[in-house]
């Protein structure tokens, strides 16, 4: 969905991409991670050995929290900076592509929330899990303005949903 919106001229701030950028060698977060976890988590080229770091943090909740306390603020700062840059370039709207938008509280930064879900995954979850578990409501309040788009996987469907979103929120007509 983000790719389609980007092709239509909507600026995208992608948290996953930023999360990789903020831990590149030489960045503040990278230096903090190496200082905290040691140089054993580095590859020979100096980049983070993600599988090795993952093995450490997924087996120790305190270490995972420590890593998140380094990476998450760096990601949020860069996201905010990218939004400001888009605004300074005259863009009235930009899309924040954030997998944990609700859980992280970043939804409070935005005017409208669009939830895009993949239909096949939802069917799988509904089939394999108790529906209550698969679709349990969040334990905390969320945004009041939410649009839900079902992504089936073909460009015709996605393009239709994008046009619908445009008619509802003026998302794609702003420059």
C-alpha angles and dihedrals in degrees: 000000000000090000091054092048091048090051087055091055101262113140112238126206104196115197093197092056091045091049088060094044097051092058097050116126112284097025122120093245091050091052091048092049093050091045091051101040102026133239092287087086092063128097118226090263091057097253121125116273094229097189091051093047089046091054089054099047099040090057096047122048094197092054090047090052090048092052091047090050088058101039104037097058090047091051092048093049092051092045091052091047091051091050090051091049091052090049092048089052089057100260112145094194138030132174122238108208101200121159093201097037096138098036093049094048092236088125085081088069094061139071098216133019122212116193113202115190131180110240095213092054092049091051090049092050092046091050098044101037137043104273090231090058095043095050103026114154119250118267091230135051117274138192120306097214108064130159117193121208121188109215109208095177105251125105094232093059093043093047090051091051091048091053089049090052090049091054091050102044111017084237099144100035096064119097 
